[in-house]
Amino acid sequence: MLKAQARPVHLYMEANPNPNSLKFVANFMLVEEGVSFDYPSAESAENSQLARELFNFAAVVRVFVASNFVTVTKSEEVEWPEIQHIIRDHIRQYLESGQMAVTATFEKDPLFDENDSETVKKIKGILDEYIRPAVEQDGGAIVFHSFHDGIVKVHLQGSCSGCPSSTVTLKAGIQNLLTRMLPEVKEVQAEGV
Protein backbone atom coordinates (compact mmCIF):
# COMPACT_ATOMS: atom_id res chain seq x y z
CA MET A 1 0.00 0.00 0.00
CA LEU A 2 1.22 3.48 -0.82
CA LYS A 3 1.86 5.61 2.23
CA ALA A 4 0.37 9.09 2.07
CA GLN A 5 2.20 12.14 3.29
CA ALA A 6 1.65 15.86 3.03
CA ARG A 7 3.40 17.07 -0.11
CA PRO A 8 3.14 19.60 -2.90
CA VAL A 9 0.52 18.42 -5.37
CA HIS A 10 0.45 19.37 -9.02
CA LEU A 11 -2.70 18.42 -10.90
CA TYR A 12 -3.47 18.90 -14.53
CA MET A 13 -6.71 18.18 -16.33
CA GLU A 14 -6.95 15.97 -19.37
CA ALA A 15 -9.96 15.47 -21.64
CA ASN A 16 -10.81 12.00 -22.92
CA PRO A 17 -13.23 10.49 -25.46
CA ASN A 18 -16.11 10.64 -22.96
CA PRO A 19 -17.31 14.27 -22.97
CA ASN A 20 -18.81 13.86 -19.48
CA SER A 21 -15.53 12.69 -17.91
CA LEU A 22 -12.40 14.63 -17.04
CA LYS A 23 -9.12 13.14 -15.87
CA PHE A 24 -7.25 14.89 -13.03
CA VAL A 25 -3.62 13.74 -13.17
CA ALA A 26 -1.34 14.06 -10.10
CA ASN A 27 2.45 14.25 -9.97
CA PHE A 28 2.67 11.00 -7.93
CA MET A 29 1.00 7.60 -7.70
CA LEU A 30 -2.36 7.51 -5.91
CA VAL A 31 -2.77 3.72 -5.94
CA GLU A 32 -0.58 0.79 -6.91
CA GLU A 33 0.18 0.33 -10.61
CA GLY A 34 -2.38 -1.86 -12.36
CA VAL A 35 -5.03 -1.46 -9.65
CA SER A 36 -8.14 0.68 -10.13
CA PHE A 37 -11.16 1.64 -8.08
CA ASP A 38 -14.48 2.54 -9.70
CA TYR A 39 -17.17 4.30 -7.68
CA PRO A 40 -20.51 4.59 -9.49
CA SER A 41 -22.14 6.07 -6.35
CA ALA A 42 -21.27 7.60 -2.98
CA GLU A 43 -22.48 4.40 -1.29
CA SER A 44 -19.91 2.34 -3.19
CA ALA A 45 -17.04 4.56 -1.99
CA GLU A 46 -16.58 3.12 1.50
CA ASN A 47 -12.80 2.82 1.02
CA SER A 48 -12.28 6.30 -0.46
CA GLN A 49 -12.90 9.45 1.52
CA LEU A 50 -11.87 11.45 -1.56
CA ALA A 51 -14.56 9.82 -3.72
CA ARG A 52 -17.19 10.35 -0.99
CA GLU A 53 -16.27 14.04 -0.82
CA LEU A 54 -16.43 14.42 -4.61
CA PHE A 55 -19.94 12.97 -4.60
CA ASN A 56 -20.94 15.93 -2.40
CA PHE A 57 -20.80 18.00 -5.59
CA ALA A 58 -24.26 17.61 -7.16
CA ALA A 59 -22.81 17.36 -10.68
CA VAL A 60 -20.55 14.34 -9.88
CA VAL A 61 -22.05 10.98 -10.90
CA ARG A 62 -18.98 8.69 -10.92
CA VAL A 63 -15.41 8.69 -9.55
CA PHE A 64 -12.58 6.46 -10.73
CA VAL A 65 -9.09 6.22 -9.20
CA ALA A 66 -6.11 4.50 -10.86
CA SER A 67 -2.34 4.95 -11.05
CA ASN A 68 -1.73 8.69 -10.69
CA PHE A 69 -5.15 10.04 -11.63
CA VAL A 70 -8.77 10.55 -10.64
CA THR A 71 -11.41 10.53 -13.37
CA VAL A 72 -14.60 12.36 -12.51
CA THR A 73 -17.77 11.87 -14.53
CA LYS A 74 -20.33 14.68 -14.37
CA SER A 75 -24.04 14.80 -15.11
CA GLU A 76 -25.03 16.01 -18.56
CA GLU A 77 -26.84 19.07 -17.15
CA VAL A 78 -23.58 20.79 -16.19
CA GLU A 79 -20.72 21.92 -18.43
CA TRP A 80 -17.07 21.32 -17.42
CA PRO A 81 -16.05 25.01 -17.44
CA GLU A 82 -18.60 25.59 -14.65
CA ILE A 83 -17.10 23.01 -12.25
CA GLN A 84 -13.68 21.76 -13.38
CA HIS A 85 -11.60 24.21 -11.34
CA ILE A 86 -13.67 23.64 -8.19
CA ILE A 87 -13.22 19.87 -8.49
CA ARG A 88 -9.52 20.19 -9.32
CA ASP A 89 -8.93 22.43 -6.31
CA HIS A 90 -10.80 20.05 -4.02
CA ILE A 91 -8.74 17.05 -5.19
CA ARG A 92 -5.50 19.03 -4.84
CA GLN A 93 -6.32 20.22 -1.31
CA TYR A 94 -7.37 16.71 -0.27
CA LEU A 95 -4.11 15.20 -1.56
CA GLU A 96 -1.98 18.02 -0.12
CA SER A 97 -3.32 17.17 3.34
CA GLY A 98 -1.57 13.79 3.02
CA GLN A 99 -4.74 11.68 2.98
CA MET A 100 -4.88 8.51 0.90
CA ALA A 101 -7.04 8.57 -2.24
CA VAL A 102 -8.08 4.97 -1.48
CA THR A 103 -7.60 2.98 1.72
CA ALA A 104 -7.89 -0.58 0.37
CA THR A 105 -5.36 -3.34 0.89
CA PHE A 106 -5.04 -6.65 -0.91
CA GLU A 107 -4.01 -10.01 0.57
CA LYS A 108 -3.03 -11.14 -2.95
CA ASP A 109 -2.79 -9.74 -6.46
CA PRO A 110 -6.37 -8.71 -7.37
CA LEU A 111 -5.78 -9.38 -11.07
CA PHE A 112 -4.38 -12.90 -11.04
CA ASP A 113 -5.80 -16.00 -9.39
CA GLU A 114 -3.90 -19.28 -9.28
CA ASN A 115 -7.20 -21.13 -9.92
CA ASP A 116 -7.66 -19.43 -13.32
CA SER A 117 -7.49 -21.63 -16.42
CA GLU A 118 -4.52 -21.11 -18.75
CA THR A 119 -6.79 -19.28 -21.21
CA VAL A 120 -8.09 -16.90 -18.51
CA LYS A 121 -4.52 -16.23 -17.36
CA LYS A 122 -3.59 -15.35 -20.96
CA ILE A 123 -6.67 -13.11 -21.36
CA LYS A 124 -5.89 -11.25 -18.13
CA GLY A 125 -2.25 -10.92 -19.17
CA ILE A 126 -3.20 -9.40 -22.53
CA LEU A 127 -5.71 -7.04 -20.90
CA ASP A 128 -3.09 -5.95 -18.35
CA GLU A 129 -0.18 -5.55 -20.77
CA TYR A 130 -1.84 -4.19 -23.92
CA ILE A 131 -5.23 -2.78 -22.99
CA ARG A 132 -4.85 -1.30 -19.47
CA PRO A 133 -2.18 1.28 -20.39
CA ALA A 134 -4.18 2.51 -23.39
CA VAL A 135 -7.51 2.90 -21.60
CA GLU A 136 -5.85 4.43 -18.52
CA GLN A 137 -4.55 7.17 -20.83
CA ASP A 138 -8.21 7.96 -21.49
CA GLY A 139 -9.08 7.92 -17.78
CA GLY A 140 -10.73 4.52 -17.57
CA ALA A 141 -10.27 0.81 -17.22
CA ILE A 142 -11.54 -2.41 -18.73
CA VAL A 143 -11.54 -5.19 -16.15
CA PHE A 144 -11.90 -8.92 -16.79
CA HIS A 145 -15.21 -10.38 -15.58
CA SER A 146 -15.49 -13.89 -17.05
CA PHE A 147 -14.72 -16.23 -19.94
CA HIS A 148 -17.18 -18.90 -21.06
CA ASP A 149 -17.91 -20.57 -24.42
CA GLY A 150 -15.51 -18.29 -26.30
CA ILE A 151 -17.03 -15.09 -24.87
CA VAL A 152 -14.93 -12.74 -22.74
CA LYS A 153 -17.00 -10.44 -20.53
CA VAL A 154 -15.45 -7.26 -19.16
CA HIS A 155 -16.53 -4.36 -16.93
CA LEU A 156 -16.09 -0.81 -18.24
CA GLN A 157 -14.92 1.60 -15.53
CA GLY A 158 -14.14 5.29 -15.19
CA SER A 159 -14.46 7.29 -18.38
CA CYS A 160 -15.09 4.08 -20.36
CA SER A 161 -18.43 3.63 -18.61
CA GLY A 162 -21.03 5.46 -20.66
CA CYS A 163 -18.50 6.64 -23.24
CA PRO A 164 -19.92 6.97 -26.76
CA SER A 165 -16.81 5.38 -28.29
CA SER A 166 -16.52 2.47 -25.82
CA THR A 167 -18.39 0.06 -28.12
CA VAL A 168 -15.97 0.80 -30.95
CA THR A 169 -13.01 0.36 -28.59
CA LEU A 170 -14.47 -2.89 -27.30
CA LYS A 171 -15.18 -4.46 -30.69
CA ALA A 172 -12.60 -2.91 -33.02
CA GLY A 173 -9.78 -2.81 -30.48
CA ILE A 174 -10.05 -5.31 -27.68
CA GLN A 175 -12.04 -8.02 -29.47
CA ASN A 176 -9.77 -7.88 -32.53
CA LEU A 177 -6.64 -8.11 -30.35
CA LEU A 178 -7.91 -10.99 -28.20
CA THR A 179 -9.31 -13.03 -31.12
CA ARG A 180 -6.06 -12.56 -33.03
CA MET A 181 -3.85 -13.55 -30.09
CA LEU A 182 -6.08 -16.31 -28.65
CA PRO A 183 -8.07 -18.43 -31.14
CA GLU A 184 -10.31 -19.72 -28.30
CA VAL A 185 -11.76 -16.20 -27.89
CA LYS A 186 -14.67 -15.53 -30.25
CA GLU A 187 -16.24 -12.36 -28.84
CA VAL A 188 -15.84 -9.67 -26.19
CA GLN A 189 -18.87 -8.20 -24.41
CA ALA A 190 -19.29 -5.46 -21.83
CA GLU A 191 -21.00 -6.65 -18.66
CA GLY A 192 -23.43 -4.41 -16.79
CA VAL A 193 -23.61 -1.67 -19.43
N, C-alpha and C positions, 0 to 999 in steps of 0.2 A: 504494500500500500504506500502511496506517495504521502509524505509528511508535509503538511501545510505550514507555512510560516509567513509572517508579515513581510512583504517585499514590494518593490515597485512593480506595478502592473501596466503593461502596454497592451491595449486592445485595438484591433482594427476590424472593420466590418467588411464582409465579403458577400456579394450577391451570389445566388445560385440559380439553377433552372426553375426552382419553385418560387414564383413571385411572392408568395405569402411567407417565405422563410428567409431569414437573414442569419449569416454565420458570424459569430463574434470570436475572433481568434486571439488567444493570449500568447505572451512571450515565454511560456513555460507549460509543461504537461499538467493537465488537470486530472487525468486518470491514466492508468497503465495503457501502454500501446496495445492496440488490438481489442480493447474492451470498450463497450459503449453502453450508455444508459438512456433509454427512451421513456419519456414521461408524457403520456397522452392526457393526463389530468393531474390536478393538485393531489388527489387522493393516492395516485400511484407513486408519488414522490416522497415516500417515507424515508428514503435514505439520502435525500438531497435537500438540505435547507435552502440552497440557492434556487433550485427549481420551484420549491414551495413559494418562495418570495416572488419569483417572476410571475407565478400564476396570480398574484395579487393585482397585477396590472390587468384590467378588464379585457384588453385586446389580445393577451397571450392565450393561445389554445394548445400549445405543445412545446415541450422543452426537451432537447437532446444534448447529451454531454459525451464527448469522445476525445481522445488524444489531448490536443491543446485548444479545443474550441467548444463553444456552446452554440447550438442552433436554436433559434426561437422562431416558432411559427405563430403568426398573428391571424386574427379574424379578418375576413374580407372587407368588413365595414370600415376599417382603419387603413390609412396609407402609411408606409414606412417613414416618410419625412416627419410625420407627426409624433412618432414615438421612438425612433431608433436611437437618438441621443440619450433619452431618459433611460432606456433599457441598457445601453452600453455603459452609462455612468453607474447604474445600479450594480451591474456585474463587476465592473472595475472596483468599486468601493467594497463590495463583498469579498473579492479575492485579495484586495490590499489588506484587509483585516486579518488575513492568515487563515481563514476558514476553508475547509475542504469543499470542493464542488460536489463531491459524492463521498459518502462514508460507508461504502460497501467493501467487504473483504471476501476473498474466495479461498476455500479449502484446497481447491484444485483448479486447473486451467478450465475456464468456463466454455471454451471453444471445443476442446478435444476430450473425448470419453474413450477409455480403453475398451469399452463394450461395443463401440461402433464397428460396423462391417468395414471391410477394406474399401468398398466403393464410397461409403459415407465419409471415411477418413480422407479419401482423395477429393471428394466434393468440397468438404470443409477446407482442405488445404488450398484448393483453387480459389475458393471464395476469399480466403484470408490473404493469399499472396497476390492475386490479380485483381479482384473486385474491390475489396475493402479500401485499398489506398485511393482508387479512383472515385468511389462514391463518398469517401470522407472529404475529398477535395470539394465536393458539392454540399457538404454539411449534413450528410446522412449516412445510413448504413443499410446493408442487406444482410440479414442474419439467417442462417440455416434453420429450418423448422423440421423437415422430414424428407425421406426418400422412400418411395414405394411404387412398384410397377413402372419404373422408368420415369416417374414424375418427381422432380425436386420441388419442394415447397419452401418458400422463404418469407420472412417478415420484412416489410419495408419500414424503416425508422427514420426519425429526424426529417430532413427536408425531402427525403424520398417518399414519405407518406403523404399522399394527396398531391404529389407533383404531377403536372400534366404530361411530362415526358418520361415518367417512370415506366409506363408500359413499353415504350420503345426501348428504353434501357434494358428492361427485363428480357424482352424477346430478341431484339437485334443484338444486344451485347452479351448478356449473361447466358441466355439459352444457347446462342451460337457458340460461345466459348466452351461451355460445358459439354454440349453434344459433340463438338469437334474433338475435345480432349478425352472424353469418356463415352464410348459407344453405348454403354448401358443406360445413359441419360437420354430420354426422348423429348422431355418438355420441362419448362420451369414455370411455376405458377406462384403468384403472390397470395399469401394466406392472410385472411382477416382484412382485406381491402374493401 
